[in-house]
Amino acid sequence: MSRNITIPWAILAFAALPALGGCFDSGGGDVEMDELRAYVQVAPAARGELIHSLELTGTVEAIRQVNLITDMPGKVRRIPVKVGQQVKRGDLLVQLDTDMARLQAMQADAAVKLGELGFVNATREFGRAATLHEKGSLPAQAYEQAQAGMEMAELQLMQAQAAQGLAQEQIQGSRLTAPFDGVVTYIAAEEDEYFNPMTVSPMAGPGGLAGLVDASSIKIDLQVADSDIGVIRQGMSARIYVDALGERIPEGGVIGSVDTVGIAADSTTRTFPVRVVADNADFAVLAGTHARVRLVLEAEATALYVPEDAVRGGEGSFYVMVLDGERARRVEVGVGLVGDKGVQITDGLKDGELVVIKGNFGLADGALVEVSS
């Protein structure tokens, strides 16, 4: 149910008196009233780097990460490293027992020596048979038998050499070494435990005997909408921020660049894959953390800028309200890049001038203002 509320005209007239910009005279003369002040907030025009960017998110990954296994099965004899230890390329990570492999290698070495001796003798016999056969004093059957004996001795030698190579491979395969400089991420066995690479399943557990990661550089795979992919180029600068790491990350972010830009969209998400890489020599950025990535589309190193809320107008004509003593003065300005910290001012302002950022809507040129915190 609604009611009509009637306010006496005298009350309305009395309430309107403070809003009058002119005078009021109780006895016939004019009396000047105090001018109303507008409360505003201000900020200085600052100079510095201004960036126009596209912000995306992704997960930080080490540039290289591998699961390592030995070529041969065997009992773990020695583990000279620990998880988290920095290693160099070629450093030993895990050593399997080689007693049996060395015995097999010795046996293979002996077989090679016997094979070499047998082949030398067979070759010598065949040479004699060939000479006699040419003179007609050796039947063809005997000549062919000598030739076959030499060929058989050669095959036996080759077989022994293959066994020797296999034995040496078994010894080498019992050593698990680092393929590159990195950090050990896991060791999946204990000393005296038997390890068989044939039983390792990538679907269960870490997927290897040891893990190694090279986090001296990082990569972040991003998914970019089709509406934005057209402005992204290989080599474009990127800023990486990891909020969870706090002060480990520089204020301006970790500097990286666009490494690859996909040329085909995902059929389901309609996004394009983009990879960003960055140097991480100090290991400040940790793999597995969530990162914000700003792809720098435009940048001005020494731009004069103000907060975006300070700029009014449109359609090519812009202005700001500049604090001039106790009054706000309208100043026409030229604008440039719209970036992360505000709007670039190309003309009309000087460094440090205070501009109105709140309370400027409808504020008249020359209006009396009071700055509030």
Short mmCIF file of the C-alpha atoms (twelve columns), coordinates in Angstrom:
data_MODEL
# 
_entry.id   MODEL 
# 
loop_
_atom_site.group_PDB 
_atom_site.id 
_atom_site.type_symbol 
_atom_site.label_atom_id 
_atom_site.label_alt_id 
_atom_site.label_comp_id 
_atom_site.label_asym_id 
_atom_site.label_seq_id 
_atom_site.Cartn_x 
_atom_site.Cartn_y 
_atom_site.Cartn_z 
_atom_site.pdbx_PDB_model_num 
ATOM 1   C CA . MET A 1   0.000  0.000   0.000   1 
ATOM 2   C CA . SER A 2   1.456  3.343   -1.018  1 
ATOM 3   C CA . ARG A 3   1.007  6.779   0.550   1 
ATOM 4   C CA . ASN A 4   1.467  10.260  -0.877  1 
ATOM 5   C CA . ILE A 5   3.853  12.269  1.301   1 
ATOM 6   C CA . THR A 6   3.433  16.075  1.243   1 
ATOM 7   C CA . ILE A 7   6.393  18.244  2.284   1 
ATOM 8   C CA . PRO A 8   5.552  21.880  3.139   1 
ATOM 9   C CA . TRP A 9   6.969  24.333  0.613   1 
ATOM 10  C CA . ALA A 10  8.640  26.352  3.309   1 
ATOM 11  C CA . ILE A 11  10.721 23.423  4.421   1 
ATOM 12  C CA . LEU A 12  11.780 22.758  0.843   1 
ATOM 13  C CA . ALA A 13  12.746 26.353  0.357   1 
ATOM 14  C CA . PHE A 14  14.791 26.415  3.561   1 
ATOM 15  C CA . ALA A 15  16.599 23.175  2.617   1 
ATOM 16  C CA . ALA A 16  17.520 24.628  -0.741  1 
ATOM 17  C CA . LEU A 17  19.232 27.698  0.676   1 
ATOM 18  C CA . PRO A 18  22.749 26.161  1.092   1 
ATOM 19  C CA . ALA A 19  22.738 25.143  -2.548  1 
ATOM 20  C CA . LEU A 20  22.247 28.651  -3.798  1 
ATOM 21  C CA . GLY A 21  25.366 30.028  -5.403  1 
ATOM 22  C CA . GLY A 22  24.288 33.632  -5.075  1 
ATOM 23  C CA . CYS A 23  23.212 35.662  -2.065  1 
ATOM 24  C CA . PHE A 24  20.711 35.762  0.779   1 
ATOM 25  C CA . ASP A 25  19.515 38.949  2.455   1 
ATOM 26  C CA . SER A 26  17.432 38.883  5.631   1 
ATOM 27  C CA . GLY A 27  17.002 42.615  5.643   1 
ATOM 28  C CA . GLY A 28  16.998 43.558  1.996   1 
ATOM 29  C CA . GLY A 29  20.799 43.529  1.422   1 
ATOM 30  C CA . ASP A 30  22.885 40.854  -0.325  1 
ATOM 31  C CA . VAL A 31  25.025 38.572  1.896   1 
ATOM 32  C CA . GLU A 32  27.755 36.399  0.179   1 
ATOM 33  C CA . MET A 33  27.469 32.708  1.162   1 
ATOM 34  C CA . ASP A 34  30.408 30.279  1.517   1 
ATOM 35  C CA . GLU A 35  31.170 28.447  -1.743  1 
ATOM 36  C CA . LEU A 36  30.632 24.719  -1.527  1 
ATOM 37  C CA . ARG A 37  33.727 22.495  -1.690  1 
ATOM 38  C CA . ALA A 38  33.911 19.220  -3.568  1 
ATOM 39  C CA . TYR A 39  35.767 16.412  -1.854  1 
ATOM 40  C CA . VAL A 40  38.266 14.722  -4.187  1 
ATOM 41  C CA . GLN A 41  41.173 12.302  -4.174  1 
ATOM 42  C CA . VAL A 42  44.321 13.047  -6.140  1 
ATOM 43  C CA . ALA A 43  47.420 11.272  -7.429  1 
ATOM 44  C CA . PRO A 44  50.614 12.595  -9.022  1 
ATOM 45  C CA . ALA A 45  51.510 12.223  -12.674 1 
ATOM 46  C CA . ALA A 46  54.419 9.769   -12.539 1 
ATOM 47  C CA . ARG A 47  57.134 8.748   -14.949 1 
ATOM 48  C CA . GLY A 48  58.331 5.182   -15.448 1 
ATOM 49  C CA . GLU A 49  57.826 1.976   -17.365 1 
ATOM 50  C CA . LEU A 50  54.309 1.466   -18.706 1 
ATOM 51  C CA . ILE A 51  53.290 -1.887  -20.151 1 
ATOM 52  C CA . HIS A 52  50.276 -2.926  -22.186 1 
ATOM 53  C CA . SER A 53  50.013 -6.673  -21.790 1 
ATOM 54  C CA . LEU A 54  47.868 -9.772  -22.067 1 
ATOM 55  C CA . GLU A 55  47.751 -11.720 -18.794 1 
ATOM 56  C CA . LEU A 56  47.398 -15.510 -18.786 1 
ATOM 57  C CA . THR A 57  48.032 -18.265 -16.271 1 
ATOM 58  C CA . GLY A 58  49.871 -21.567 -16.361 1 
ATOM 59  C CA . THR A 59  51.987 -24.015 -14.394 1 
ATOM 60  C CA . VAL A 60  55.755 -23.648 -14.141 1 
ATOM 61  C CA . GLU A 61  57.755 -26.620 -15.450 1 
ATOM 62  C CA . ALA A 62  61.480 -27.264 -15.538 1 
ATOM 63  C CA . ILE A 63  62.943 -26.994 -19.012 1 
ATOM 64  C CA . ARG A 64  64.019 -30.667 -18.830 1 
ATOM 65  C CA . GLN A 65  62.815 -33.473 -16.602 1 
ATOM 66  C CA . VAL A 66  63.529 -37.173 -17.104 1 
ATOM 67  C CA . ASN A 67  62.907 -40.531 -15.465 1 
ATOM 68  C CA . LEU A 68  66.039 -42.689 -15.721 1 
ATOM 69  C CA . ILE A 69  66.450 -46.477 -15.687 1 
ATOM 70  C CA . THR A 70  69.410 -48.808 -16.103 1 
ATOM 71  C CA . ASP A 71  69.702 -50.856 -19.270 1 
ATOM 72  C CA . MET A 72  70.158 -54.076 -17.306 1 
ATOM 73  C CA . PRO A 73  68.520 -55.598 -14.214 1 
ATOM 74  C CA . GLY A 74  70.508 -56.209 -11.066 1 
ATOM 75  C CA . LYS A 75  70.975 -55.612 -7.381  1 
ATOM 76  C CA . VAL A 76  71.540 -52.010 -6.349  1 
ATOM 77  C CA . ARG A 77  75.096 -51.878 -5.033  1 
ATOM 78  C CA . ARG A 78  75.647 -48.154 -4.432  1 
ATOM 79  C CA . ILE A 79  73.693 -44.861 -4.429  1 
ATOM 80  C CA . PRO A 80  76.235 -42.025 -4.091  1 
ATOM 81  C CA . VAL A 81  73.707 -39.160 -4.364  1 
ATOM 82  C CA . LYS A 82  70.709 -37.916 -2.407  1 
ATOM 83  C CA . VAL A 83  67.387 -36.443 -3.438  1 
ATOM 84  C CA . GLY A 84  67.747 -32.699 -3.938  1 
ATOM 85  C CA . GLN A 85  71.455 -32.923 -4.706  1 
ATOM 86  C CA . GLN A 86  72.893 -30.904 -7.590  1 
ATOM 87  C CA . VAL A 87  74.814 -33.125 -10.017 1 
ATOM 88  C CA . LYS A 88  76.839 -32.627 -13.187 1 
ATOM 89  C CA . ARG A 89  76.494 -34.414 -16.486 1 
ATOM 90  C CA . GLY A 90  78.134 -37.847 -16.238 1 
ATOM 91  C CA . ASP A 91  77.943 -38.075 -12.433 1 
ATOM 92  C CA . LEU A 92  77.049 -41.524 -11.100 1 
ATOM 93  C CA . LEU A 93  73.535 -41.729 -9.650  1 
ATOM 94  C CA . VAL A 94  73.070 -45.472 -9.077  1 
ATOM 95  C CA . GLN A 95  75.482 -48.403 -9.439  1 
ATOM 96  C CA . LEU A 96  74.143 -51.954 -9.845  1 
ATOM 97  C CA . ASP A 97  76.120 -55.037 -8.879  1 
ATOM 98  C CA . THR A 98  78.504 -56.066 -11.690 1 
ATOM 99  C CA . ASP A 99  80.078 -59.278 -10.307 1 
ATOM 100 C CA . MET A 100 78.161 -61.577 -12.648 1 
ATOM 101 C CA . ALA A 101 78.573 -59.218 -15.598 1 
ATOM 102 C CA . ARG A 102 82.344 -59.068 -15.082 1 
ATOM 103 C CA . LEU A 103 82.574 -62.859 -14.985 1 
ATOM 104 C CA . GLN A 104 80.629 -62.998 -18.217 1 
ATOM 105 C CA . ALA A 105 82.952 -60.387 -19.670 1 
ATOM 106 C CA . MET A 106 86.000 -62.443 -18.736 1 
ATOM 107 C CA . GLN A 107 84.403 -65.502 -20.332 1 
ATOM 108 C CA . ALA A 108 83.650 -63.501 -23.458 1 
ATOM 109 C CA . ASP A 109 87.223 -62.170 -23.614 1 
ATOM 110 C CA . ALA A 110 88.535 -65.722 -23.479 1 
ATOM 111 C CA . ALA A 111 86.118 -66.820 -26.194 1 
ATOM 112 C CA . VAL A 112 87.330 -63.981 -28.425 1 
ATOM 113 C CA . LYS A 113 90.954 -65.002 -27.976 1 
ATOM 114 C CA . LEU A 114 90.111 -68.606 -28.839 1 
ATOM 115 C CA . GLY A 115 88.107 -67.430 -31.810 1 
ATOM 116 C CA . GLU A 116 90.978 -65.296 -33.072 1 
ATOM 117 C CA . LEU A 117 93.371 -68.191 -32.715 1 
ATOM 118 C CA . GLY A 118 90.984 -70.573 -34.476 1 
ATOM 119 C CA . PHE A 119 90.420 -68.109 -37.307 1 
ATOM 120 C CA . VAL A 120 94.173 -67.628 -37.805 1 
ATOM 121 C CA . ASN A 121 94.716 -71.382 -37.993 1 
ATOM 122 C CA . ALA A 122 91.756 -71.923 -40.313 1 
ATOM 123 C CA . THR A 123 92.959 -69.122 -42.580 1 
ATOM 124 C CA . ARG A 124 96.432 -70.657 -42.692 1 
ATOM 125 C CA . GLU A 125 94.997 -74.116 -43.546 1 
ATOM 126 C CA . PHE A 126 92.854 -72.679 -46.276 1 
ATOM 127 C CA . GLY A 127 95.881 -70.931 -47.771 1 
ATOM 128 C CA . ARG A 128 97.758 -74.192 -47.973 1 
ATOM 129 C CA . ALA A 129 94.753 -75.965 -49.459 1 
ATOM 130 C CA . ALA A 130 94.355 -73.269 -52.085 1 
ATOM 131 C CA . THR A 131 98.010 -73.625 -53.156 1 
ATOM 132 C CA . LEU A 132 97.739 -77.397 -53.454 1 
ATOM 133 C CA . HIS A 133 94.419 -77.132 -55.264 1 
ATOM 134 C CA . GLU A 134 95.925 -74.802 -57.848 1 
ATOM 135 C CA . LYS A 135 98.700 -77.334 -58.475 1 
ATOM 136 C CA . GLY A 136 96.143 -80.097 -58.895 1 
ATOM 137 C CA . SER A 137 97.434 -82.102 -55.986 1 
ATOM 138 C CA . LEU A 138 94.392 -81.548 -53.719 1 
ATOM 139 C CA . PRO A 139 90.923 -82.780 -54.543 1 
ATOM 140 C CA . ALA A 140 88.162 -80.185 -54.839 1 
ATOM 141 C CA . GLN A 141 86.307 -81.684 -51.892 1 
ATOM 142 C CA . ALA A 142 89.264 -81.160 -49.559 1 
ATOM 143 C CA . TYR A 143 89.667 -77.586 -50.839 1 
ATOM 144 C CA . GLU A 144 86.006 -76.827 -50.147 1 
ATOM 145 C CA . GLN A 145 86.267 -78.308 -46.670 1 
ATOM 146 C CA . ALA A 146 89.217 -76.031 -45.868 1 
ATOM 147 C CA . GLN A 147 87.309 -73.052 -47.165 1 
ATOM 148 C CA . ALA A 148 84.265 -73.957 -45.092 1 
ATOM 149 C CA . GLY A 149 86.455 -74.380 -42.020 1 
ATOM 150 C CA . MET A 150 87.859 -70.900 -42.448 1 
ATOM 151 C CA . GLU A 151 84.382 -69.415 -42.855 1 
ATOM 152 C CA . MET A 152 83.141 -71.285 -39.803 1 
ATOM 153 C CA . ALA A 153 86.080 -70.024 -37.736 1 
ATOM 154 C CA . GLU A 154 85.295 -66.467 -38.840 1 
ATOM 155 C CA . LEU A 155 81.657 -66.823 -37.782 1 
ATOM 156 C CA . GLN A 156 82.695 -68.232 -34.413 1 
ATOM 157 C CA . LEU A 157 85.008 -65.289 -33.908 1 
ATOM 158 C CA . MET A 158 82.234 -62.859 -34.763 1 
ATOM 159 C CA . GLN A 159 79.918 -64.609 -32.315 1 
ATOM 160 C CA . ALA A 160 82.525 -64.385 -29.564 1 
ATOM 161 C CA . GLN A 161 83.080 -60.687 -30.279 1 
ATOM 162 C CA . ALA A 162 79.332 -60.055 -30.067 1 
ATOM 163 C CA . ALA A 163 79.207 -61.823 -26.698 1 
ATOM 164 C CA . GLN A 164 82.154 -59.724 -25.564 1 
ATOM 165 C CA . GLY A 165 80.380 -56.523 -26.598 1 
ATOM 166 C CA . LEU A 166 77.206 -57.630 -24.815 1 
ATOM 167 C CA . ALA A 167 79.162 -58.343 -21.637 1 
ATOM 168 C CA . GLN A 168 80.759 -54.907 -21.762 1 
ATOM 169 C CA . GLU A 169 77.357 -53.360 -22.379 1 
ATOM 170 C CA . GLN A 170 76.012 -55.109 -19.304 1 
ATOM 171 C CA . ILE A 171 78.793 -53.591 -17.220 1 
ATOM 172 C CA . GLN A 172 78.168 -50.129 -18.669 1 
ATOM 173 C CA . GLY A 173 74.403 -50.595 -18.348 1 
ATOM 174 C CA . SER A 174 74.754 -51.203 -14.639 1 
ATOM 175 C CA . ARG A 175 75.804 -47.551 -14.195 1 
ATOM 176 C CA . LEU A 176 73.075 -44.925 -14.112 1 
ATOM 177 C CA . THR A 177 74.610 -41.510 -14.812 1 
ATOM 178 C CA . ALA A 178 73.243 -37.993 -15.202 1 
ATOM 179 C CA . PRO A 179 72.604 -37.100 -18.873 1 
ATOM 180 C CA . PHE A 180 72.744 -33.376 -18.055 1 
ATOM 181 C CA . ASP A 181 73.414 -30.976 -15.183 1 
ATOM 182 C CA . GLY A 182 70.481 -30.969 -12.805 1 
ATOM 183 C CA . VAL A 183 68.937 -31.857 -9.468  1 
ATOM 184 C CA . VAL A 184 68.021 -35.382 -8.349  1 
ATOM 185 C CA . THR A 185 64.259 -35.501 -7.769  1 
ATOM 186 C CA . TYR A 186 63.874 -39.096 -6.563  1 
ATOM 187 C CA . ILE A 187 65.600 -42.452 -6.105  1 
ATOM 188 C CA . ALA A 188 63.142 -45.341 -6.372  1 
ATOM 189 C CA . ALA A 189 65.271 -48.096 -4.802  1 
ATOM 190 C CA . GLU A 190 67.461 -48.820 -1.797  1 
ATOM 191 C CA . GLU A 191 70.913 -50.372 -1.693  1 
ATOM 192 C CA . ASP A 192 70.833 -54.212 -1.966  1 
ATOM 193 C CA . GLU A 193 67.353 -54.021 -3.518  1 
ATOM 194 C CA . TYR A 194 66.876 -55.797 -6.867  1 
ATOM 195 C CA . PHE A 195 65.837 -53.589 -9.760  1 
ATOM 196 C CA . ASN A 196 64.422 -54.790 -13.070 1 
ATOM 197 C CA . PRO A 197 63.745 -52.133 -15.719 1 
ATOM 198 C CA . MET A 198 61.306 -54.465 -17.470 1 
ATOM 199 C CA . THR A 199 58.891 -54.174 -14.541 1 
ATOM 200 C CA . VAL A 200 58.808 -50.380 -14.442 1 
ATOM 201 C CA . SER A 201 55.424 -48.927 -15.379 1 
ATOM 202 C CA . PRO A 202 55.054 -45.216 -16.197 1 
ATOM 203 C CA . MET A 203 51.490 -45.456 -14.873 1 
ATOM 204 C CA . ALA A 204 52.620 -46.493 -11.380 1 
ATOM 205 C CA . GLY A 205 55.098 -44.647 -9.208  1 
ATOM 206 C CA . PRO A 206 57.704 -42.225 -10.539 1 
ATOM 207 C CA . GLY A 207 58.370 -44.311 -13.646 1 
ATOM 208 C CA . GLY A 208 62.109 -44.914 -13.262 1 
ATOM 209 C CA . LEU A 209 64.982 -45.762 -10.958 1 
ATOM 210 C CA . ALA A 210 65.944 -42.098 -10.533 1 
ATOM 211 C CA . GLY A 211 64.638 -38.711 -11.594 1 
ATOM 212 C CA . LEU A 212 66.594 -35.688 -12.760 1 
ATOM 213 C CA . VAL A 213 65.383 -32.163 -13.437 1 
ATOM 214 C CA . ASP A 214 67.110 -29.192 -15.030 1 
ATOM 215 C CA . ALA A 215 65.414 -26.115 -13.565 1 
ATOM 216 C CA . SER A 216 68.092 -23.641 -14.646 1 
ATOM 217 C CA . SER A 217 65.478 -22.593 -17.195 1 
ATOM 218 C CA . ILE A 218 61.708 -22.866 -16.937 1 
ATOM 219 C CA . LYS A 219 58.821 -23.207 -19.348 1 
ATOM 220 C CA . ILE A 220 55.136 -22.371 -19.023 1 
ATOM 221 C CA . ASP A 221 52.584 -23.680 -21.492 1 
ATOM 222 C CA . LEU A 222 49.691 -21.270 -22.010 1 
ATOM 223 C CA . GLN A 223 46.340 -21.554 -23.748 1 
ATOM 224 C CA . VAL A 224 45.509 -18.421 -25.742 1 
ATOM 225 C CA . ALA A 225 42.052 -17.570 -27.071 1 
ATOM 226 C CA . ASP A 226 41.635 -17.230 -30.818 1 
ATOM 227 C CA . SER A 227 40.728 -13.557 -30.328 1 
ATOM 228 C CA . ASP A 228 44.209 -12.853 -28.876 1 
ATOM 229 C CA . ILE A 229 46.506 -15.209 -30.781 1 
ATOM 230 C CA . GLY A 230 46.914 -12.769 -33.680 1 
ATOM 231 C CA . VAL A 231 48.964 -10.296 -31.603 1 
ATOM 232 C CA . ILE A 232 51.396 -12.844 -30.149 1 
ATOM 233 C CA . ARG A 233 54.754 -13.338 -31.829 1 
ATOM 234 C CA . GLN A 234 57.726 -15.598 -31.190 1 
ATOM 235 C CA . GLY A 235 60.356 -13.737 -29.185 1 
ATOM 236 C CA . MET A 236 57.819 -11.394 -27.575 1 
ATOM 237 C CA . SER A 237 58.777 -10.318 -24.064 1 
ATOM 238 C CA . ALA A 238 56.958 -11.878 -21.099 1 
ATOM 239 C CA . ARG A 239 56.819 -11.142 -17.372 1 
ATOM 240 C CA . ILE A 240 56.310 -14.071 -15.000 1 
ATOM 241 C CA . TYR A 241 54.837 -13.654 -11.512 1 
ATOM 242 C CA . VAL A 242 54.418 -16.408 -8.921  1 
ATOM 243 C CA . ASP A 243 52.371 -14.999 -6.047  1 
ATOM 244 C CA . ALA A 244 53.004 -18.018 -3.812  1 
ATOM 245 C CA . LEU A 245 56.763 -17.354 -3.811  1 
ATOM 246 C CA . GLY A 246 56.503 -13.799 -2.505  1 
ATOM 247 C CA . GLU A 247 59.807 -11.931 -2.363  1 
ATOM 248 C CA . ARG A 248 61.654 -14.693 -4.225  1 
ATOM 249 C CA . ILE A 249 60.250 -13.110 -7.382  1 
ATOM 250 C CA . PRO A 250 61.494 -9.625  -8.419  1 
ATOM 251 C CA . GLU A 251 58.949 -6.802  -8.245  1 
ATOM 252 C CA . GLY A 252 58.924 -6.519  -12.020 1 
ATOM 253 C CA . GLY A 253 58.556 -10.282 -12.480 1 
ATOM 254 C CA . VAL A 254 60.931 -12.786 -14.020 1 
ATOM 255 C CA . ILE A 255 61.779 -11.758 -17.577 1 
ATOM 256 C CA . GLY A 256 61.066 -14.386 -20.234 1 
ATOM 257 C CA . SER A 257 60.028 -14.622 -23.854 1 
ATOM 258 C CA . VAL A 258 57.624 -16.436 -26.138 1 
ATOM 259 C CA . ASP A 259 59.372 -19.570 -27.407 1 
ATOM 260 C CA . THR A 260 56.694 -21.184 -29.589 1 
ATOM 261 C CA . VAL A 261 53.285 -20.138 -30.922 1 
ATOM 262 C CA . GLY A 262 50.873 -22.844 -32.019 1 
ATOM 263 C CA . ILE A 263 49.411 -22.714 -35.508 1 
ATOM 264 C CA . ALA A 264 46.377 -24.927 -34.844 1 
ATOM 265 C CA . ALA A 265 43.661 -24.462 -32.230 1 
ATOM 266 C CA . ASP A 266 42.547 -27.207 -29.873 1 
ATOM 267 C CA . SER A 267 39.342 -28.646 -31.302 1 
ATOM 268 C CA . THR A 268 37.637 -28.667 -27.894 1 
ATOM 269 C CA . THR A 269 38.762 -25.430 -26.200 1 
ATOM 270 C CA . ARG A 270 39.408 -23.419 -29.369 1 
ATOM 271 C CA . THR A 271 42.625 -22.130 -27.799 1 
ATOM 272 C CA . PHE A 272 46.147 -22.043 -29.205 1 
ATOM 273 C CA . PRO A 273 49.196 -23.416 -27.383 1 
ATOM 274 C CA . VAL A 274 51.884 -20.849 -26.562 1 
ATOM 275 C CA . ARG A 275 55.072 -21.664 -24.648 1 
ATOM 276 C CA . VAL A 276 57.004 -19.096 -22.627 1 
ATOM 277 C CA . VAL A 277 60.558 -19.778 -21.436 1 
ATOM 278 C CA . ALA A 278 62.771 -17.922 -18.979 1 
ATOM 279 C CA . ASP A 279 66.195 -18.199 -17.403 1 
ATOM 280 C CA . ASN A 280 66.118 -19.486 -13.820 1 
ATOM 281 C CA . ALA A 281 69.812 -19.746 -12.979 1 
ATOM 282 C CA . ASP A 282 69.190 -18.723 -9.367  1 
ATOM 283 C CA . PHE A 283 66.377 -21.318 -9.064  1 
ATOM 284 C CA . ALA A 284 64.043 -18.636 -7.688  1 
ATOM 285 C CA . VAL A 285 61.032 -20.038 -9.556  1 
ATOM 286 C CA . LEU A 286 59.965 -23.481 -8.397  1 
ATOM 287 C CA . ALA A 287 58.590 -26.067 -10.796 1 
ATOM 288 C CA . GLY A 288 54.953 -26.956 -10.183 1 
ATOM 289 C CA . THR A 289 53.910 -23.504 -8.954  1 
ATOM 290 C CA . HIS A 290 51.036 -21.507 -10.454 1 
ATOM 291 C CA . ALA A 291 52.198 -18.483 -12.436 1 
ATOM 292 C CA . ARG A 292 50.700 -15.369 -13.943 1 
ATOM 293 C CA . VAL A 293 52.286 -14.530 -17.283 1 
ATOM 294 C CA . ARG A 294 52.000 -11.103 -18.837 1 
ATOM 295 C CA . LEU A 295 52.814 -11.070 -22.529 1 
ATOM 296 C CA . VAL A 296 54.118 -7.589  -23.294 1 
ATOM 297 C CA . LEU A 297 52.258 -6.293  -26.353 1 
ATOM 298 C CA . GLU A 298 53.553 -2.696  -26.043 1 
ATOM 299 C CA . ALA A 299 55.889 -0.951  -23.621 1 
ATOM 300 C CA . GLU A 300 57.183 2.553   -22.906 1 
ATOM 301 C CA . ALA A 301 60.286 2.690   -20.720 1 
ATOM 302 C CA . THR A 302 59.920 6.311   -19.512 1 
ATOM 303 C CA . ALA A 303 56.259 7.175   -19.994 1 
ATOM 304 C CA . LEU A 304 54.492 9.981   -18.106 1 
ATOM 305 C CA . TYR A 305 51.277 8.408   -16.855 1 
ATOM 306 C CA . VAL A 306 48.295 8.961   -14.566 1 
ATOM 307 C CA . PRO A 307 45.734 6.525   -13.138 1 
ATOM 308 C CA . GLU A 308 43.090 5.600   -15.679 1 
ATOM 309 C CA . ASP A 309 40.337 7.091   -13.488 1 
ATOM 310 C CA . ALA A 310 41.917 10.520  -13.886 1 
ATOM 311 C CA . VAL A 311 41.269 10.734  -17.625 1 
ATOM 312 C CA . ARG A 312 37.863 11.958  -18.782 1 
ATOM 313 C CA . GLY A 313 36.400 12.554  -22.216 1 
ATOM 314 C CA . GLY A 314 36.484 10.455  -25.345 1 
ATOM 315 C CA . GLU A 315 36.415 10.367  -29.141 1 
ATOM 316 C CA . GLY A 316 39.857 11.942  -29.416 1 
ATOM 317 C CA . SER A 317 39.315 14.684  -26.833 1 
ATOM 318 C CA . PHE A 318 40.571 13.993  -23.322 1 
ATOM 319 C CA . TYR A 319 41.160 16.042  -20.224 1 
ATOM 320 C CA . VAL A 320 42.185 15.740  -16.587 1 
ATOM 321 C CA . MET A 321 41.359 17.879  -13.557 1 
ATOM 322 C CA . VAL A 322 44.609 19.252  -12.126 1 
ATOM 323 C CA . LEU A 323 44.829 20.450  -8.541  1 
ATOM 324 C CA . ASP A 324 45.744 24.144  -8.571  1 
ATOM 325 C CA . GLY A 325 45.856 25.347  -4.971  1 
ATOM 326 C CA . GLU A 326 42.349 24.853  -3.621  1 
ATOM 327 C CA . ARG A 327 40.750 24.597  -7.036  1 
ATOM 328 C CA . ALA A 328 40.511 22.010  -9.794  1 
ATOM 329 C CA . ARG A 329 41.561 23.196  -13.206 1 
ATOM 330 C CA . ARG A 330 40.565 21.415  -16.420 1 
ATOM 331 C CA . VAL A 331 43.550 20.613  -18.633 1 
ATOM 332 C CA . GLU A 332 43.280 19.115  -22.098 1 
ATOM 333 C CA . VAL A 333 45.770 16.274  -22.572 1 
ATOM 334 C CA . GLY A 334 47.060 13.945  -25.232 1 
ATOM 335 C CA . VAL A 335 46.942 10.261  -24.390 1 
ATOM 336 C CA . GLY A 336 48.985 7.324   -25.621 1 
ATOM 337 C CA . LEU A 337 49.468 3.812   -24.298 1 
ATOM 338 C CA . VAL A 338 46.918 2.374   -21.882 1 
ATOM 339 C CA . GLY A 339 48.960 0.102   -19.645 1 
ATOM 340 C CA . ASP A 340 49.252 -1.694  -16.359 1 
ATOM 341 C CA . LYS A 341 49.765 1.432   -14.223 1 
ATOM 342 C CA . GLY A 342 47.473 3.825   -16.031 1 
ATOM 343 C CA . VAL A 343 47.261 5.995   -19.139 1 
ATOM 344 C CA . GLN A 344 50.255 7.571   -20.843 1 
ATOM 345 C CA . ILE A 345 50.036 11.359  -21.097 1 
ATOM 346 C CA . THR A 346 51.816 12.620  -24.177 1 
ATOM 347 C CA . ASP A 347 50.957 16.319  -23.829 1 
ATOM 348 C CA . GLY A 348 49.489 18.761  -21.293 1 
ATOM 349 C CA . LEU A 349 50.986 17.586  -17.986 1 
ATOM 350 C CA . LYS A 350 54.291 17.742  -16.152 1 
ATOM 351 C CA . ASP A 351 55.905 15.229  -13.832 1 
ATOM 352 C CA . GLY A 352 54.457 15.371  -10.326 1 
ATOM 353 C CA . GLU A 353 51.347 17.438  -11.084 1 
ATOM 354 C CA . LEU A 354 48.426 16.271  -8.985  1 
ATOM 355 C CA . VAL A 355 45.354 15.087  -10.870 1 
ATOM 356 C CA . VAL A 356 41.901 14.259  -9.513  1 
ATOM 357 C CA . ILE A 357 41.192 10.537  -9.579  1 
ATOM 358 C CA . LYS A 358 37.978 10.437  -7.533  1 
ATOM 359 C CA . GLY A 359 35.295 13.076  -7.476  1 
ATOM 360 C CA . ASN A 360 36.102 14.318  -10.974 1 
ATOM 361 C CA . PHE A 361 32.817 13.242  -12.554 1 
ATOM 362 C CA . GLY A 362 30.884 16.419  -13.311 1 
ATOM 363 C CA . LEU A 363 33.498 18.546  -11.558 1 
ATOM 364 C CA . ALA A 364 33.462 22.067  -13.024 1 
ATOM 365 C CA . ASP A 365 36.569 23.869  -14.198 1 
ATOM 366 C CA . GLY A 366 37.743 26.110  -11.356 1 
ATOM 367 C CA . ALA A 367 35.666 24.341  -8.714  1 
ATOM 368 C CA . LEU A 368 36.740 24.707  -5.097  1 
ATOM 369 C CA . VAL A 369 37.930 21.326  -3.823  1 
ATOM 370 C CA . GLU A 370 39.157 19.719  -0.652  1 
ATOM 371 C CA . VAL A 371 41.499 16.728  -0.869  1 
ATOM 372 C CA . SER A 372 40.477 13.727  1.194   1 
ATOM 373 C CA . SER A 373 42.676 10.759  1.956   1 
# 
